[in-house]
Amino acid sequence: MIYSDRTLSQKLERTEARVNADFVETRARLTPEFGAEWIEVGGAYAMFDGVESPLTQTFGLGLFEDATAEHLDEIESFYAKHAAPVFHEVSPITDPSLMELLSARCYRPIELTSVMYRELGSVEKRERDPRLTTRVIGPDEVELWARTSADAWMTEHEALGEFMFNFGSISASCKGAFPYMAELAGRPIATGMLFIYDDVCVLAGASTLPDARKNGAQTALLEDRLSFAAGRGCKLAIMGAAPGSQSQKNAQKNAFQIAYTRTKWQKMG
């Protein structure tokens, strides 16, 4: 049995940090003028991917070493250099003194995330429409994958369209990435991202075109990504969701368990 303890939290948080670091490194490789970079301070990964990027934050603060004022000084100076806001994703399995330290430095909690995991073995696959297929895209299909993902987002959040296209293009080019496409009778209708690092995989980037929903695309993508990861030797799958959301419920229906609820802190002053 895998227990939700400090050892598991370190594994989950470090893997998610590696996803973000991989993205930042890919951004720096493809568009060096962007200035993306990351550093490690006291076991925490601090990423800069642009002032408005959701990846501009830290993972693992206080989890590998007790966080100190000196650690925060160094991290805050890193973000000040980039004129960027300071965010920390903090596991509840850190020492409680970290909450006092953050509060004293004018941070406040702004967001919660259910960090979820499941062990990987054989993956049961449900019956699906025979016209529905999934696959890992080829290197020359990054633009198609990113556009399909962005189009799915744009129908509900039009202003995010171009941002999600650029974001998806970088994500699909990461070293640890396996971008999945679902097709219905040969037409691309949905996307899902899979990242693999050592024996852990991360599921992210799920989106489906509005006119193609309720065809089982996301269920097929979930099952096939998990099966692919298990075949690559992964022992654990992880994902994040808003507490109580439909995404969390869907994950729980597919054998994911909640490891803990993580808090995102923002520096206000």
N, C-alpha and C positions, 0 to 999 in steps of 0.2 A: 504494500500500500504506500502511495505517495502522500506524505503529510504536508499540510500547508504551514510550513515553518520557514525559518530564515534561509535554510539551504535551498528550498524550492523558490523562495522569493528572489534570491540572488541569481538563480538560473533563469527565471522568467524575465527579470529586469535587465540582466546583462544581455540576453538574447534580443530583447526589444531595443536596447541601446545599440546593438550591433547592426540591426536593421537601419536605424537612423544614421549611424556613422557610415554605413555602406552608401546610403543615399547621398549624404553630404560629400563623400569622396567622389561619387559618380558625377554630381553636380560640378565639383571643382575640376574634374577631368574634362567634362564636355563643354563647360562654360567657365573657364578660369577667371574671367573678368568679374564674375558674380561675387567672388570673395568668400565662398563657403569654406568652412573649416570646423574642426572639432578638437577638443583637448580633454585630457583625463585629469581630474583633480580629486584626490582622496577616494579613488575608486569610482567616482561618478563621471559619466560622459557628458560633456557640455557641448552642444551642437549649435552652430550658427548656419542657417540656410536662408537668410533674408529676414528682414524685419517683420514681415507678415506671415512667414511660414509657420505652420503648426509644428514643424520639426525643430524650431529654434527654442530649445529648452534642455534640461538635464534629465538623466535617468540614473538611478542608483545612489542618489545623495544619502549619506548616512547608513548605507546598507552594507558596504564592504569595510568602511572605517567610520568611526563616530565622527560626525560632521563637526567642524570647528569654525570659529569666526575667521580664522586664517583661510580655510577652504572657501568660505563664502566671499571673502575679500577677493581672492584670485578669480573666482567664477564671475563675480560682478564686474571686475575690471575687464574680463574677456568680453562681456556683453557691452560694456560701456565703450570699448574700443570700436565696436560695430554700431554704436548708437541704437542698440536693440533692447527690448524689454527682457526681464529676467523671469523665467518660469522654471519650476522644479516639479517633476512627477515623483511623489514620495510614497514609498511602500509603508503600510501601517506597522510593519515588522521592524522598523528602525527604533532606536531608543527614544522614548517619549520626550527627552530633553530637546530633540530636534524641533518639536513644535514650539517650545518656548523660545529657542534661538531664532526661528523664523519670525515669530510674532514680534520679538524685540527689535528685529531689523525691518519692520514695516511690511512684512509679507501677509497676505491673507489668502485663505482657500477659495478657489473659484470654480472647481470642477471635480467630479468624482467619476471613476472608471472601475467597472467590474473587470478584474483580471481573471481570465478563465483558462482552463487547461483540460486536456484529456490524454490518457495514455493511448498509445498506438499499438495495435496488433492487426488482426484482420478487420477490415472495414466492410460492414454490411451495406449492400447497395439495393435500393428500392427500385421497383419497376418504373420505367420511364418511357416517354414517347420515343419510339424508335427513330424518329427524325432528329432527335436531340443528341448532339455529340459535344464533347469537350476535348480540348487539346492544349498543349503548351505551344505558344506562337513561335514562329521562326524569327531570326534576327532582322529580317526585312519587313516584319509586320508590326514593329513597335508603334509606328504612326497609326495604323489601323486599330490596334488595341487601345491606344491612348484616346483616339477620337471616339471609339465606341463607349469607353468609360465616361469621357467628358459629356457626350451627348445624353447619356443616362442621367447624369447629375444636372445638366443644364435645364432640363424640363422643369425641375423643381426649384433650382437655384440658378437662374439665368446668369447672374453676375459671376458665378464660379466657373463658367464654361471654359474660358481660355486658361484660367489658373489651373483647373483640373487637367486640361490637355497637357500643359507644360509639366505639371507634377507627375502625371502618368508616364510621360515620355522618359523622364529621369528614372522613375521607379522601375519601369520595365527594362531599363538598361543596367540595373545594379548587378554586381557579381553574384550575389546570393539569390537572385530573383528567378522565379519560374512563372511568367505571366500566363494565365489561363484564359482561354476564350471558349464561350459556349455558342454553338451554332444550331439553328433550327432550319432543317432542310438546306444547309449550306450558308444561311444568312447569319452573320455575327449579331447576337442579341444580348450578350451579357459577358462580363469580365469578372475575374477574381484573381488576386495575387497570392502567390505562395513564396515565402522566403525560407531557405534552409541553411542553418549554421550548425555544424557538428551533428548532434542527434536530436535537435529541436527544430520544429518548423513553426512559422508564424503565418496565420491566415489574415488577409486584409484586402481592401480594395474591391469589395463586392458591389456591383452595380448592374442593373438590367434596364434595357430600353422600355419605356412605358407601355408601348403597344405589344410587347412580347412577354409581359409579366403573367404569372400564374400558369406557366408552362413547365415549371419544375427546374428552371435553369440553375438557380442558386443551390438547390438541393443536389443536383448533379455535379455542380462545381465543387461543392463542399466534399462530397463523397469521393470524387476523383482526385482532388488535391490531397486528401488524407491518405488515400490508397497509394498515390505516387510517392508521398513522403515516407510512408511505411516501407515501401519497396527500396527507398534510398537509405534505409537504416535508422530513420527517425524513431525515437521512443516516446516523444512528447509533442503535442500540438498546443499552441497557445493563441489566444485572441483577446481583444478588449471590446467592451460594449458599455453603453450608458446603463446604469442600474435600472432595472425594471423595464428596459426597452424591449421592443420586438426582437432585436438582434440578440439580446441576452436570452430571451425565451427560445429562439430558434437554436441557439448554441446548446442550451440545456436539453432540448429535445434530441440533440445529436451527441449526447454523452459527455458534454463539457461540464465541468464543475467550477464553481466560483472559488478561486484561491483566496482572494481578499479584495477589498475595495481600496483603490489607490486615490490619493488626493493630489490635485494640482494646485500649487501655490504660485502667486504672482507678487513681485515686489512692487509696492505702491508708492514708496517714497524714496 
